[in-house]
Amino acid sequence: SKSVSTGLWSGERRQSCGAGSNAARQRAAAMSDDGYLGYALCCIPRRLFVLLLSATILASALTELCYVVIFRWLRGAMQLTPTHCSGPQCQEVVTCGAMIEATSHVRLAVWLIGGAFFGYLGLVGSLCNHPGDTRWFGLFLFAKAILAVAYLFADWGYTTICEAYPYNIISEAVLWLLPDWPIQDGIKREVAVMRTYPVDFVDRLTRVNIWALYIVGGLLTTAFWLYCAHTAFLLAHYSSEGVFGLGANHSIRGWRDQVLFKYDVLQHFKSPLDLLEEPAGKSRVARPSPGYDAVQSA
């Protein structure tokens, strides 16, 4: 059989029941083959999907962090001091004017800090096959889904109490980057310069159902983050436990190819000092045994 569960007879698997289980699991998971990890969206290998997702989140968070710090804060385009009031005499803390950008600021902070940190963990976990890091990335994606629902309720409460839209709704449902979608660019510019967003006035100005756009977008976002979290959790589980829970799965053919590839890489990247230290006609890195051919054909 070309599929072997390393947990049946691996000493590392026996150690995983006691102390040092995390290190043993990660070493055993390094033998896993992508063919046993399944697919995401029906056609994308699960490891590749998590790898691309985490790399995109990491790159997006770092890019936006640089933009916020360099081009907005340092150039004075973004003020950290509240505009409605400031100082020890300011009593407007939980008011409509003070809370209009609350959910938007929370979203930005979670995306910048969490995206940079957990995006890196997801990238390392999927690239180096570390199930623990992949699980942390999955937890971040699950938290994103929960927060997306929390933003919906928080913005609904603000709209109901203040009879005005918070900036988060305007940003997500109106101020899209797509030209003339969902409203004309001229109306977008008018809405962008407003300081408050009364419900009746904004609805008449835009002539679209802003709440419907926001709710549909929020639900789709929640479903997307939940699916991504589920995919990350499955990748971590299959990498450490295997498809049947007996340990990481691999094929003999794939295992041999990995050994030969590692040997070729070590031979190719040898330093000149290593070559000088080696005895004539002898390589420091032993060539894989021909017995692997017999194992492959078994």
C-alpha positions in Angstrom: 0.0 0.0 0.0 1.2 3.5 -0.8 -0.6 5.1 2.1 0.9 4.6 5.5 -0.2 6.1 8.8 2.9 7.0 10.7 1.1 6.9 14.0 0.7 3.1 13.9 4.4 2.3 14.5 6.2 5.6 14.9 8.1 6.2 18.1 7.3 9.9 17.9 3.6 9.0 17.9 4.0 7.0 21.1 5.8 9.9 22.7 2.9 12.2 21.7 0.7 10.6 24.4 3.0 12.0 27.1 5.4 14.9 27.6 6.8 16.7 24.6 3.8 15.8 22.5 3.7 19.1 20.5 7.2 18.7 19.2 6.7 15.0 18.4 3.5 15.8 16.5 5.1 18.6 14.5 8.0 16.3 13.6 5.6 13.6 12.5 3.5 16.1 10.6 6.5 17.0 8.5 6.0 13.6 6.7 2.4 14.5 5.6 1.6 14.7 1.9 -0.6 17.3 0.4 -2.6 14.7 -1.4 -4.1 13.6 1.9 -4.9 17.1 3.2 -7.9 17.6 0.9 -9.1 20.6 -1.2 -10.7 23.9 -0.6 -13.4 25.4 -2.9 -13.5 22.0 -4.6 -10.3 22.4 -6.6 -7.6 24.3 -4.6 -5.3 22.1 -2.4 -6.1 22.9 1.2 -2.5 23.8 2.2 -2.2 26.1 -0.8 -5.5 27.8 0.0 -4.4 28.5 3.6 -1.0 29.6 2.4 -2.4 32.1 -0.1 -5.0 33.3 2.3 -2.5 34.0 5.1 0.0 35.6 2.8 -2.8 37.9 1.4 -3.9 38.8 4.9 -0.3 39.5 6.1 0.6 41.6 3.0 -2.7 43.5 3.2 -2.3 44.2 6.9 1.3 45.3 6.6 0.5 47.5 3.6 -2.4 49.2 5.3 -0.3 49.6 8.5 2.4 51.4 6.5 -0.2 53.6 4.8 -1.9 54.5 8.1 1.3 55.3 9.9 3.3 57.0 7.1 0.8 58.6 4.8 -2.0 59.5 7.2 -0.7 59.9 10.7 2.8 61.3 10.1 1.5 63.7 7.4 -1.3 64.8 9.7 -4.1 63.5 7.6 -5.3 61.4 10.5 -5.7 62.9 14.0 -5.5 60.7 17.1 -7.2 63.4 19.1 -11.1 63.1 18.9 -12.6 65.9 16.8 -15.9 66.2 18.7 -14.1 67.3 21.9 -10.9 66.7 23.8 -9.3 67.4 27.1 -10.3 66.8 30.8 -13.5 68.7 30.3 -14.8 66.5 27.5 -17.8 64.6 28.7 -18.9 63.2 25.3 -17.6 59.7 25.6 -20.6 57.4 24.9 -22.6 59.7 22.7 -23.7 59.7 19.1 -21.0 62.1 18.1 -18.3 60.2 20.0 -19.3 56.7 18.8 -19.9 57.4 15.2 -16.6 55.8 14.2 -16.3 53.3 17.0 -16.9 50.1 15.1 -14.8 51.3 12.2 -11.8 51.9 14.5 -12.2 48.5 16.1 -12.3 46.8 12.7 -9.2 48.7 11.7 -7.3 47.8 14.8 -8.2 44.1 14.6 -7.2 44.0 11.0 -3.9 45.8 11.3 -2.6 44.1 14.5 -4.4 40.7 14.2 -3.8 40.4 10.5 -0.1 41.1 10.7 0.5 38.7 13.7 -1.9 35.9 12.9 -1.3 36.2 9.1 2.4 35.5 9.8 1.5 32.5 12.0 -0.8 31.1 9.2 1.9 31.6 6.6 4.5 29.8 8.8 2.0 27.0 9.8 1.0 26.2 6.2 4.4 26.6 4.6 6.4 24.7 7.3 3.6 22.4 8.3 3.2 23.5 11.9 -0.3 22.5 13.1 -0.2 24.7 16.2 0.4 27.9 14.2 -2.3 26.9 11.7 -4.8 26.5 14.5 -4.0 29.9 15.9 -4.6 31.3 12.4 -7.9 29.4 12.3 -8.9 30.9 15.6 -8.2 34.4 14.3 -10.4 33.7 11.3 -13.2 32.4 13.5 -12.9 35.5 15.7 -13.2 37.6 12.5 -16.5 35.9 11.8 -17.8 36.5 15.3 -16.7 40.1 15.2 -18.5 40.6 11.9 -21.8 39.6 13.5 -21.0 41.8 16.5 -20.4 44.8 14.2 -23.9 44.2 12.7 -25.6 44.4 16.1 -23.5 47.3 17.3 -24.2 49.4 14.1 -27.9 48.4 14.3 -28.0 49.7 17.9 -26.3 53.0 17.0 -28.7 53.6 14.0 -31.7 52.8 16.2 -30.7 55.1 19.0 -29.1 58.0 17.1 -31.3 57.9 13.9 -28.1 58.1 11.9 -25.7 55.7 10.2 -22.3 55.1 11.8 -19.3 55.5 9.6 -18.8 51.8 9.4 -22.1 51.3 7.5 -21.3 54.2 5.2 -17.8 52.8 4.5 -19.0 49.2 3.9 -22.2 49.9 2.0 -21.6 53.2 0.1 -17.9 54.2 -0.2 -16.9 51.3 -2.4 -13.7 51.6 -4.5 -15.6 50.4 -7.6 -16.5 53.3 -9.9 -20.1 54.2 -10.0 -21.1 51.2 -7.8 -23.3 50.9 -5.8 -24.0 54.6 -6.4 -22.5 57.3 -8.6 -19.1 58.7 -7.8 -20.5 62.2 -7.4 -22.9 61.1 -4.7 -20.0 59.1 -3.0 -18.0 62.4 -2.8 -21.0 64.2 -1.2 -21.4 61.5 1.4 -17.7 61.3 2.1 -17.5 65.0 3.2 -20.4 64.7 5.6 -19.7 64.7 9.3 -22.9 62.9 10.3 -25.2 60.6 8.3 -28.9 61.0 9.2 -30.8 58.0 8.0 -33.6 59.9 6.1 -31.3 62.3 4.4 -28.7 59.7 3.3 -31.4 57.3 2.0 -32.9 60.1 -0.1 -29.5 61.2 -1.4 -28.2 57.7 -2.3 -31.6 56.2 -3.4 -30.4 52.7 -2.4 -31.3 50.5 0.5 -28.1 51.0 2.6 -29.2 48.6 5.3 -29.8 45.8 2.9 -26.4 46.3 1.3 -24.7 46.3 4.6 -26.5 43.2 6.0 -25.9 41.2 2.9 -22.3 42.2 2.8 -21.9 41.4 6.5 -23.5 38.0 6.2 -21.4 37.1 3.2 -18.3 38.2 5.1 -19.2 36.1 8.1 -19.8 33.0 5.9 -16.5 33.5 4.2 -14.5 33.8 7.4 -16.2 30.8 8.9 -15.4 28.7 5.8 -11.8 29.9 5.9 -11.5 29.1 9.7 -13.0 25.6 9.1 -10.5 25.0 6.3 -7.6 26.1 8.5 -8.8 23.8 11.4 -9.0 20.8 9.0 -5.5 21.5 7.7 -4.1 21.5 11.2 -6.0 18.4 12.2 -5.1 16.4 9.1 -1.5 17.5 9.4 -1.1 16.3 13.0 -3.8 13.6 13.4 -4.2 12.3 9.9 -7.5 11.7 8.1 -8.5 8.8 10.4 -6.9 10.2 13.6 -4.1 7.6 13.6 -1.3 10.0 12.8 0.0 12.0 9.8 -0.5 10.3 6.5 2.0 10.0 3.7 2.8 8.0 0.6 6.0 6.0 0.2 6.6 7.5 -3.3 6.2 11.1 -2.0 8.4 10.3 1.0 11.2 9.1 -1.2 10.9 12.1 -3.5 11.2 14.4 -0.5 14.3 12.6 0.7 15.9 12.9 -2.8 14.9 16.5 -3.1 16.5 17.3 0.3 19.7 15.5 -0.7 19.8 17.5 -4.0 19.3 20.8 -2.1 22.0 20.1 0.4 24.4 19.1 -2.4 23.6 22.2 -4.4 23.9 24.7 -1.5 27.1 23.4 0.0 29.5 26.1 0.9 33.1 26.1 -0.4 34.4 25.4 3.1 32.4 22.2 3.3 33.8 21.1 0.0 37.4 21.7 1.1 36.8 19.8 4.4 35.5 16.7 2.6 37.9 13.9 1.9 38.6 13.4 -1.8 35.9 11.4 -3.5 33.6 11.4 -0.4 30.6 13.5 0.2 29.6 14.8 3.6 25.9 14.2 2.8 25.3 10.5 2.2 23.4 9.6 -0.9 20.0 7.9 -0.3 20.3 4.2 -0.3 19.2 2.3 -3.5 16.9 0.4 -1.3 14.4 3.2 -1.7 13.7 2.0 -5.3 12.6 -1.3 -3.9 10.4 0.4 -1.4 8.8 2.5 -4.1 7.9 -0.4 -6.2 6.4 -2.3 -3.2 
